[in-house]
């Protein structure tokens, strides 16, 4: 498995067992008449009022990766202890080929095929990917939340393609967040850096409504850099809430440490 594939998967991936119900995200209807009185602050408040209460998540998912030279399908087991750690296990044909442990302080992962492992903070990964990363942003991305805290910045508001769009431009980086007009769920988030010819986009086609949280049913990731394009689709096949989870991680003997430049 390519180093790039695994890094992208672990970063952009990711006791209530009620049956999931897809939440509709149709074009504006009842909310259209209120468009003129909406503000970016009100949209932010409405979005964050959606239920998002959990202590742990256990997600079984399938993922497809494609760039200009390669394509691969894997399964991924994602364990999240909210605000503390994320463990991702990547499997091919039922065999664990890679594992990652993500915490607020560092990212660790190893790959079985190459016999290599990585340990480091978010600075090197941020430089490699071309956008600032931290634990909260990765966790938010996995659970269908904006990577940034929208209450801590000023955003312009507009209607675009039947969605509410909040937009911000700082330090030559443009960030956009698109919300459906019925439930104010996040449908897409974009980071654009035109001077570096770099774009990163995460879309959420559908959501699942559980008793304590509304979570994505799938996410689509599109990353464009000078060196090429990467597309990843992730389907959440099952989600379990608030169970006691273990987060076992240890690098096998004999693996070589790698450094990201």
PyMOL commands that set and color helices and strands:
alter all, ss='L'
color gray80, all
select helices_A, chain A and resi 3-12+32-37+40-48+122-129+135-142+150-152+194-196
alter helices_A, ss='H'
color red, helices_A
select strands_A, chain A and resi 22-23+56-67+71-81+85-92+95-103+107-111+116-120+156-160+163-170+173-179+186-193+198-203+207-209+214-216+218-225+228-241+256-257
alter strands_A, ss='S'
color yellow, strands_A
deselect
rebuild
show_as cartoon
